[in-house]
């Protein structure tokens, strides 16, 4: 399946750490040092540093992770792009991988290391107001609270994050009444209820780490849907596992078929160490995940009550169809302003790269999405808005492509003045996920200064202050300047100097 044909299903890597498109420790294209495993890992495993250190001490083997969204990692495997670059795979789940034969054949061993079920974390005051008994809460009760306007929540994007996809499957299975693995008929049956359920989603994200941080900034979001381990790491949340069932991540550590016998022996040694009593205890105590070794008790505070385990979709078509339905019909639509530097320094290759990235990105835009292009230099040059109307998608997409092709480079760089203009264009509230993407190749040289923008932003109404800016570091832009904008507005910095400009634009899709 080509990710361009299923919008946003297999988009660029969703990475936990701000300011980079992946976390690695060297060039993955080169052979590793003896005793080093290059591991392609789910982004949420960035909390495993203490475990990695313990494994190195126990075995002499260094785990060198590259963090990536689970679905994108699977796409990388299926296309053969992981061959020779990685030695092991450590995803939250291999369930979707098994539905893709081209990816599954790249894996030669799988050993579960730990587990964490999908759950909902709710503010204690909201639990009390709803009159819930945490041990008895069902997905239907959550649905009723959402429909009554008494519960809002955030969750990760199912097209990028396995926690989001597992949550989507859990909700769809429960609300459809499916007695076995979801079918297309189950999804169709549940669609009216799912559409109502997802009206409660106020916050979206490409990664669990950013979602947790963004949630703690917001006062208008009551809950988070994610893995139990993530929710347990957030202060002041009542963590509930719905009694009618959830999906559970089992975090299998796997050898890749392209590796040598010596490397597979290192994988075996690491796997054995990860399942020792001492390391299992370290895992559960430091990450809130559940041990898979029966003799090791779960960390304090983890509910040991048995819950129904819901089955994963049995076919790729059902899994892909569910994500497509979510992206284009079930979820709240997106509204994004792209504030694009077209100053003189963008002439030539940089402008060409921007045009290519934006043109390619049009294949990822969802139904009902509103996209505004705001090119700037010494000031804003134009403001053009397009809507991807499902009745005539081509018209909106062609409009974006035409405006992109017409971009030209000249003038100075008025970053802050242009951002103020973007916020001014968002004064009318909409029932959308709203964000601003800032792409610049240089520092601010004209118009408002940083302090002026800080004052402007702090003077905005709360609804507008909840609109994040996602800056892209490109060319000669200042990391400090762009990181400040991201921190101030609750956004996240993306680094196109480490990766690619089109990759940065695509990665941001998980946050829109």
C-alpha positions in Angstrom: 0.0 0.0 0.0 1.4 3.4 -0.9 1.1 5.9 1.9 0.1 8.5 -0.6 -3.0 6.5 -1.6 -4.2 6.2 2.0 -3.8 9.8 3.3 -1.5 10.0 6.2 -1.5 6.3 7.1 2.2 5.8 6.9 3.5 9.3 7.3 6.9 10.4 8.5 8.3 9.4 11.8 6.6 10.7 14.9 9.4 11.3 17.4 9.1 12.2 21.1 12.1 14.4 21.4 11.5 18.0 20.2 13.7 19.4 17.6 14.7 16.3 15.7 13.1 13.9 13.2 14.7 10.9 14.7 17.0 10.0 17.6 20.0 8.1 16.7 23.6 8.0 17.8 25.5 8.0 14.6 25.1 7.2 10.9 22.7 4.3 10.6 24.1 3.6 7.1 27.5 2.5 8.5 28.3 -0.8 10.2 27.8 -0.8 13.9 30.7 -1.2 16.4 31.1 -4.7 17.8 28.7 -5.0 20.7 26.3 -2.3 19.4 22.7 -3.0 18.3 21.1 -0.5 16.0 17.4 -0.7 17.1 14.4 0.6 15.2 12.1 1.5 18.1 8.7 3.0 18.8 9.1 6.6 19.9 7.5 6.0 23.3 10.5 3.8 24.3 12.6 7.0 24.8 11.7 6.5 28.5 13.9 3.3 28.6 17.3 5.0 29.1 17.8 3.5 32.5 17.0 0.0 31.1 19.4 0.4 28.2 22.1 1.4 30.7 21.4 -1.7 32.8 21.5 -4.0 29.7 24.9 -2.5 28.6 26.2 -3.2 32.2 24.9 -6.7 32.2 25.8 -7.8 28.7 28.3 -5.4 27.3 25.9 -4.7 24.4 24.9 -1.1 23.7 21.4 -0.4 22.4 21.5 2.4 20.0 17.9 3.4 19.2 16.3 5.3 16.4 12.8 6.4 17.5 10.1 6.3 14.9 6.3 6.0 14.6 5.3 2.4 14.6 3.4 2.4 11.3 6.2 4.3 9.6 8.8 1.8 10.9 6.7 -1.0 9.4 6.6 0.8 6.1 10.4 1.2 6.2 10.8 -2.6 6.8 8.3 -3.4 4.0 10.2 -1.3 1.5 13.6 -2.9 2.4 14.9 0.5 3.6 15.8 -1.0 7.1 18.1 -3.7 5.6 21.7 -3.1 6.7 20.7 -0.1 8.7 19.2 -1.7 11.7 19.9 -4.9 13.6 16.7 -5.2 15.7 13.1 -4.1 15.9 11.4 -2.9 19.1 7.9 -1.7 18.5 5.0 -1.4 20.9 3.2 -4.2 18.9 3.9 -6.3 15.8 0.2 -6.8 15.1 0.0 -4.5 12.2 3.4 -5.7 10.9 1.9 -9.2 10.6 -0.7 -7.9 8.2 2.1 -6.8 5.8 3.9 -9.8 4.5 6.7 -7.7 3.0 7.5 -6.4 6.5 6.8 -9.6 8.4 9.4 -11.5 6.4 12.1 -9.1 7.6 11.6 -10.3 11.2 13.1 -13.6 12.3 12.3 -13.6 16.0 9.9 -12.0 18.4 10.0 -12.0 22.2 7.6 -10.0 24.3 9.4 -7.9 26.9 6.6 -5.9 28.7 3.0 -4.9 28.3 0.7 -1.9 28.6 -3.0 -1.7 28.0 -4.9 1.2 26.4 -6.6 3.3 29.1 -8.2 6.6 29.7 -6.7 9.1 32.2 -9.2 11.5 33.6 -8.9 14.5 35.9 -10.1 13.5 39.3 -12.6 16.4 39.5 -14.2 15.1 36.2 -14.4 11.6 37.5 -16.3 12.9 40.6 -18.6 15.1 38.5 -19.5 12.2 36.3 -20.1 9.9 39.3 -17.9 7.2 37.8 -16.5 4.2 39.7 -13.2 3.7 37.9 -13.3 -0.1 38.1 -16.7 -0.2 36.3 -16.4 2.4 33.6 -17.2 1.2 30.0 -16.5 2.7 26.6 -20.3 3.3 26.3 -20.2 5.5 29.5 -17.3 7.4 28.1 -19.3 7.9 24.8 -22.3 9.1 26.8 -20.2 11.6 28.7 -18.7 13.0 25.5 -22.1 13.2 23.8 -23.5 15.1 26.9 -20.6 17.6 26.6 -19.2 16.6 29.9 -15.9 15.1 28.7 -13.2 16.2 26.3 -9.9 14.4 25.6 -6.7 14.1 23.6 -5.2 11.2 21.8 -2.4 10.5 19.4 -3.0 10.2 15.6 -3.9 6.6 14.7 -2.2 7.0 11.3 1.1 7.6 13.0 1.1 6.3 16.5 0.3 2.7 17.6 -1.2 4.1 20.9 -3.7 6.1 18.8 -4.4 3.1 16.5 -4.9 0.7 19.4 -7.2 3.2 21.0 -9.2 3.6 17.8 -9.6 -0.2 17.5 -10.6 -0.5 21.2 -13.3 2.1 20.8 -14.6 0.8 17.5 -14.7 -2.8 18.8 -16.5 -1.9 22.0 -19.1 0.5 20.3 -19.8 -1.9 17.4 -20.4 -4.8 19.8 -18.0 -7.0 17.8 -17.6 -10.4 19.3 -14.4 -11.2 17.4 -11.9 -9.3 15.3 -13.3 -6.2 13.6 -14.8 -6.5 10.2 -15.7 -3.8 7.6 -19.4 -4.4 8.6 -18.5 -3.7 12.3 -16.8 -0.4 11.4 -19.8 0.6 9.2 -22.2 -0.3 12.0 -20.2 1.7 14.6 -19.6 4.8 12.4 -22.5 6.9 13.7 -21.4 6.3 17.3 -17.8 6.8 16.5 -18.5 10.1 14.8 -20.1 11.3 18.0 -17.4 9.9 20.2 -14.6 11.7 18.3 -16.3 15.0 18.6 -14.9 15.0 22.1 -11.3 15.0 20.9 -9.8 18.4 21.4 -6.1 17.6 21.2 -4.2 15.5 18.6 -0.6 14.6 18.4 1.9 12.5 16.5 3.6 11.3 19.7 2.6 10.4 23.2 5.4 12.6 24.7 4.2 15.8 23.2 0.5 14.9 23.9 1.3 14.6 27.6 3.1 18.0 27.6 0.3 19.7 25.6 -2.4 18.3 27.9 -0.8 19.8 31.0 -0.9 23.2 29.3 -4.6 23.0 28.6 -7.5 23.7 30.9 -10.2 22.7 28.4 -9.2 19.0 28.0 -10.5 16.6 30.6 -8.8 13.4 29.7 -6.2 11.5 27.6 -6.6 8.2 25.7 -3.3 6.4 25.6 -1.3 3.5 27.0 -1.6 3.1 30.7 2.2 3.5 31.1 2.0 7.0 29.5 -0.9 8.1 31.6 0.7 6.9 34.8 3.6 9.3 34.2 1.3 12.3 34.2 0.4 13.9 37.5 -3.1 14.2 38.8 -4.9 11.7 36.5 -7.2 8.9 37.5 -6.2 6.0 35.1 -9.1 3.8 34.0 -9.1 0.6 31.9 -12.6 0.3 30.4 -14.2 -2.9 31.7 -15.5 -3.9 28.3 -12.1 -4.4 26.8 -8.9 -2.8 25.4 -5.9 -3.7 23.2 -2.6 -4.2 24.9 0.9 -3.4 23.6 3.4 -6.3 24.2 6.6 -4.7 23.0 8.3 -7.6 21.2 12.1 -7.4 20.8 13.0 -8.9 17.4 16.0 -9.8 15.3 16.0 -8.7 11.7 16.6 -11.2 8.9 19.3 -9.0 7.2 21.7 -9.3 10.2 24.6 -11.7 10.8 24.6 -14.6 13.2 26.9 -12.7 15.6 24.4 -9.8 15.7 21.5 -12.2 16.3 23.5 -13.7 19.2 23.7 -10.1 20.7 20.0 -9.8 20.2 19.5 -13.1 22.0 21.7 -12.0 25.0 19.9 -8.7 25.3 16.5 -10.4 25.1 17.4 -12.8 27.9 18.7 -10.0 30.0 15.5 -7.9 29.5 13.5 -10.8 30.9 15.5 -11.3 34.0 13.9 -10.6 37.3 16.1 -7.6 38.0 15.5 -5.9 34.7 11.8 -6.7 34.6 11.5 -5.0 38.0 13.5 -2.0 36.7 11.2 -1.7 33.7 7.9 -1.8 35.6 9.3 0.6 38.4 10.7 3.2 36.0 8.2 3.1 33.0 4.9 1.9 34.6 4.8 -1.0 32.0 3.8 -4.4 33.2 6.3 -7.2 33.5 5.9 -10.4 31.4 7.7 -12.6 33.9 5.1 -14.0 36.2 7.4 -13.9 39.3 7.8 -10.1 39.0 4.8 -8.1 40.4 3.6 -5.0 38.5 4.8 -1.6 40.0 2.7 -0.1 42.7 -0.5 1.6 41.5 -1.0 -0.7 38.4 -4.4 -2.3 38.6 -4.2 -6.1 38.5 -7.9 -6.7 37.8 -8.4 -8.8 34.7 -9.9 -7.0 31.7 -11.1 -8.4 28.4 -8.4 -8.3 25.7 -9.9 -7.1 22.4 -8.7 -8.7 19.2 -6.6 -6.9 16.6 -8.2 -6.6 13.1 -7.7 -9.8 11.2 -7.0 -8.2 7.8 -5.0 -5.3 6.4 -8.0 -4.0 4.5 -10.0 -3.6 7.7 -7.1 -1.9 9.6 -6.5 0.5 6.7 -10.2 1.1 6.2 -10.6 2.0 9.8 -7.8 4.5 9.7 -9.1 6.0 6.4 -12.5 6.4 7.9 -11.1 8.1 11.0 -8.9 10.5 9.0 -11.5 11.6 6.5 -14.8 11.3 8.2 -14.8 10.5 12.0 -12.4 13.0 13.4 -12.6 16.7 13.8 -11.2 18.4 10.6 -8.0 20.4 10.6 -7.4 24.1 10.0 -3.8 25.1 9.4 -2.0 28.3 8.4 1.4 27.7 6.7 3.5 30.8 7.3 6.2 30.4 4.6 9.5 32.3 4.4 9.9 33.5 0.8 12.6 36.1 1.5 15.6 36.7 -0.8 17.7 34.0 0.9 15.2 31.4 -0.3 16.0 31.9 -3.9 17.2 28.9 -5.9 17.4 25.5 -4.4 15.7 26.4 -1.1 12.6 27.7 -2.8 12.6 24.7 -5.1 12.7 22.4 -2.2 9.9 24.2 -0.5 7.7 24.0 -3.6 8.4 20.3 -4.0 7.6 19.6 -0.3 4.3 21.5 -0.4 3.3 19.9 -3.7 4.0 16.4 -2.4 2.1 17.2 0.8 -1.2 17.8 -1.0 -1.5 14.0 -1.4 -1.8 13.8 2.4 -4.5 16.4 3.0 -7.7 15.0 4.5 -11.3 15.6 3.6 -12.7 18.8 5.1 -9.3 20.2 5.8 -8.8 24.0 5.6 -5.3 25.0 4.4 -4.1 28.7 4.3 -0.9 29.6 2.6 0.7 32.8 3.9 4.0 33.5 2.2 6.0 36.3 3.8 9.3 38.2 3.4 9.5 41.9 4.7 5.8 41.4 5.4 3.0 39.0 4.5 2.7 38.8 0.7 -0.7 37.1 0.4 -3.3 35.0 2.3 -4.9 32.2 0.3 -7.2 29.7 1.8 -8.3 26.3 0.3 -10.7 23.7 1.6 -10.5 20.0 0.7 -14.1 19.4 0.0 -14.9 15.7 -0.4 -17.4 16.5 -3.1 -14.6 18.0 -5.2 -11.2 17.3 -3.6 -9.3 18.1 -6.8 -10.4 21.8 -6.8 -8.9 22.5 -3.4 -5.7 20.5 -4.0 -5.1 22.1 -7.4 -5.5 25.5 -5.8 -2.8 24.8 -3.3 -0.5 23.5 -6.0 -1.1 26.5 -8.2 -0.4 28.9 -5.3 2.7 26.9 -4.4 4.1 27.1 -7.9 3.6 30.9 -7.9 5.8 31.4 -4.9 8.8 33.7 -5.5 11.7 34.8 -3.3 12.6 38.4 -2.4 12.8 40.8 0.5 13.8 40.5 4.2 12.5 38.2 6.9 9.6 39.4 9.2 8.9 36.3 11.2 7.1 37.8 14.2 5.0 40.3 12.2 3.9 37.4 10.0 3.0 35.2 13.0 0.9 38.0 14.4 -0.9 38.2 11.1 -1.5 34.4 11.2 -3.1 34.6 14.7 -5.2 37.6 13.5 -6.6 35.3 10.7 -7.6 32.7 13.3 -9.7 35.0 15.5 -13.0 33.3 14.5 -13.2 30.0 16.3 -14.0 26.8 14.4 -14.7 23.3 15.4 -11.3 22.2 14.2 -7.8 21.1 15.2 -6.1 24.5 14.6 -2.4 25.1 14.2 0.2 27.3 12.6 3.3 25.9 10.7 6.2 28.3 10.4 9.0 27.5 7.9 11.9 29.9 7.7 15.5 29.7 6.5 16.8 32.6 8.5 16.5 34.8 11.6 14.1 37.7 12.0 15.4 40.8 10.2 12.3 43.1 9.8 9.1 44.1 11.6 8.1 43.1 15.1 10.8 41.7 17.5 10.7 38.7 19.7 9.6 40.7 22.7 6.8 42.3 20.7 5.5 38.9 19.7 5.7 37.6 23.2 3.5 40.4 24.4 1.1 40.0 21.5 0.7 36.3 22.2 0.1 36.7 25.9 -2.6 39.3 25.2 -4.6 36.9 23.0 -7.8 35.3 24.2 -7.3 31.8 25.7 -8.8 30.0 22.7 -6.1 31.6 20.5 -3.3 30.9 23.0 -4.2 27.3 22.6 -3.2 27.4 19.0 0.4 26.0 18.7 3.1 27.0 16.3 5.2 24.3 14.8 8.4 25.9 13.5 10.6 24.1 11.0 14.4 24.6 11.3 15.8 25.1 7.8 18.7 26.7 6.1 20.3 29.4 8.3 17.4 29.8 10.8 18.1 30.1 14.5 17.3 27.1 16.7 17.1 29.3 19.8 14.6 31.7 18.1 12.4 28.9 16.7 12.5 26.9 19.9 11.3 29.9 21.9 8.4 30.3 19.5 7.5 26.6 20.0 7.9 26.7 23.8 5.8 29.9 24.0 2.9 28.7 22.0 2.9 25.0 23.1 4.2 23.8 19.7 7.1 21.7 18.8 10.3 22.3 16.8 11.0 20.2 13.7 14.5 20.0 12.3 14.7 19.9 8.5 18.5 20.4 8.6 18.9 16.9 10.2 16.3 15.3 7.9 14.5 16.7 4.9 12.0 19.5 4.4 9.3 17.2 3.0 9.9 14.9 5.9 9.4 17.7 8.4 6.2 18.8 6.8 4.9 15.3 6.8 5.8 14.6 10.4 3.9 17.7 11.5 0.8 16.1 10.0 0.4 14.0 13.1 -0.2 17.2 15.1 -2.8 18.7 12.8 
